[in-house]
Amino acid sequence: MSKVALSGNASGTGTLTIAAPNTNTDRTLTLPDAAGTMFNQGNIVGTVSESSGVPTGAIIEQGSNANGEYVKYADGTVLMYIRGVESRAASGNLATTKTLPVALAVDIDTYGVVTPTIYSTSPATFSCITYGASTTTTVTTYINRLNTNNTTFYVMIVGRWF
């Protein structure tokens, strides 16, 4: 069995073929002709960025802030999770506007999906939840409350961050 050992920097283009032990299939590593990042387990997750629509950072970024949680992908997709509590002492169709954890490139109505859900230990708290107007930085939910009990709601958003 032969081994390849590198010390220092290696450069070049082309392919490196490695015979796979105990199989009939070789493993081929193709090196890019242009400068680029080789991804591995250690750098897939990190800060996702882009320049003129071309990804320049990691592949996946996961984070949270005061507005909620998010997962950004290098292709421009972002998933966001927002939790809120509707606690006004009123019944009826009540609107709550929440700021998004990540600003979107275009508003949700143009390119995106919103899935609002309710969690309540009191089944008579609400009859439905919908979402209404959105911008690139906010989403508004409407909860039709049957009484004045607090209602916890969650909103999952799929959109584009660039």
Secondary structure by P-SEA (a helix, b strand, c coil): cbbbbbccbbbbbbbbbbbbccccbbbbbbbbcccccccccccccccccccccccccccbbbbcccccccccccccbbbbbbbbbbccccccbbbbbbbbcccccccccccbbbbbbbbbcccccccccccccccccbbbbbbbcccccbbbbbbbbbbbcc
